[in-house]
């Protein structure tokens, strides 16, 4: 759910209700923006998983 919200903010490919008022993002920027969003969501996701499931990370480290 969080990832979908982040993606809809930054990725022009996701339909937005107020898209008509905004200028279209150049196509060359789209992959970069998507990569940044993916990295950000991975960092947030790993923190979220660590708080809920610390045992899995301990097993992986061993």
C-alpha positions in Angstrom: 0.0 0.0 0.0 2.8 2.4 1.0 4.8 1.5 -2.1 1.8 2.1 -4.4 1.3 5.6 -2.8 5.0 6.4 -3.3 4.9 5.3 -6.9 1.8 7.3 -7.7 3.5 10.4 -6.4 6.6 10.2 -8.5 5.8 8.0 -11.5 4.0 9.7 -14.4 2.9 6.3 -15.7 0.4 6.0 -12.8 -2.8 7.8 -13.5 -3.3 10.9 -11.3 -6.6 12.9 -10.9 -4.9 16.3 -11.3 -2.6 15.3 -14.1 -4.0 17.8 -16.6 -2.7 20.8 -14.6 0.9 19.4 -14.3 3.5 19.4 -17.0 4.4 16.0 -18.4 7.8 14.6 -17.1 10.4 14.0 -19.8 10.6 10.3 -20.7 14.3 10.1 -19.9 13.6 11.0 -16.2 11.0 8.3 -15.7 13.5 5.3 -15.1 15.6 7.4 -12.7 12.6 8.5 -10.7 11.3 4.9 -10.6 14.7 3.6 -9.4 14.8 6.3 -6.6 11.3 5.4 -5.5 12.2 1.7 -5.5 15.3 2.3 -3.4 13.4 4.5 -1.0 10.7 1.9 -0.6 13.2 -0.9 -0.1 14.9 1.1 2.7 11.6 1.8 4.3 10.4 -1.8 3.8 13.6 -3.3 5.3 13.1 -1.0 8.4 9.5 -2.1 8.6 10.4 -5.8 8.3 13.2 -5.5 10.9 10.8 -4.1 13.4 8.2 -6.8 12.9 10.4 -9.8 12.1 13.8 -9.4 13.8 14.2 -13.2 14.1 14.5 -13.7 10.3 17.3 -11.2 10.1 19.1 -12.8 13.0 18.9 -16.2 11.2 20.2 -14.7 8.0 23.2 -13.1 9.7 24.1 -16.4 11.3 
